[in-house]
Amino acid sequence: MENIDFNQLLKDYKQAIDAWVDAIRAEEALANDDHSMVAMENWDTAGLVVHDTELAAKKARDLYKNALRKKNYGF
């Protein structure tokens, strides 16, 4: 069995979750009473960042979960 660093995988997962939460908060901060096109575009861009960080967090979660499955269940 390969040497898997579970602590690093968990750390990577937690960092990815923190980045996702930060992106959500940044997007939320842009939802305000400025109804201009620029404000809307900034909000849309922040939404794309939320999407990208969500994907990264889910990928990190899957890497960690799959490593745990391999260790605990052998697959």
N, C-alpha and C positions, 0 to 999 in steps of 0.2 A: 504494500500500500504506500502510495506517495506521501510525503511529509506535508501535511496541510496545516497552515497557520490559522487556526480558528480565531485567535484573538485579532489578527489583522483583518480577516474577513468581517468580523463583527465591527471592528473599528471603521472599516470602509463603509459598511452598511449604515452605521450611526451617522457618519459624516454626510453620506448621501441623503439621509432623512433630514438632517439639519439644513442642508442646502435647499431641499424641497420646501421645507417650512419657511425658510427665509424668502424664497421666491414667492410663495403664497402671500406672505405678509407684504412684500414689495408690491405685488399686484393689487392687494387689498388697499394699500395706501394710495394707489392711483385711481381708485374708484371714489370720485369726489364730485363736487358740484361744478367743476370746470367742464363744460359741455363742448369745448372746442374740438376741432378735428385733430389737432396736435395731441391733446390730452387723450383722445380716443385711441390714436395710433400708439401712443406710449403704453396705454393700458393693454392694447392688443399684443404688443411686443412682450410685455411682461407676462401675458398669458402663454405665449410660446415658450418663454423661459420656464414657467411652471410645468408645462407639458414635458419639456426636455429633462428637467430635474426629476420629475416623477418617474420617467422611464429609467433614468440612471439609478434612482433609489430602488425600483423594482428589480432591476438587473442585479444590483448589489445584494438585495434580499435573496434572490434566487441562487446566486453563487454561494451564499452562506448556508441557506437551507439545503441545497444539494450536497454541499460538503458534509453537513451534519447527517444527512440521510446515508451518504456513503460510509461514514464512520459508524453510525449506529445500526444500520440495516444492511450494509454491504452492497448497496446499489446507488 
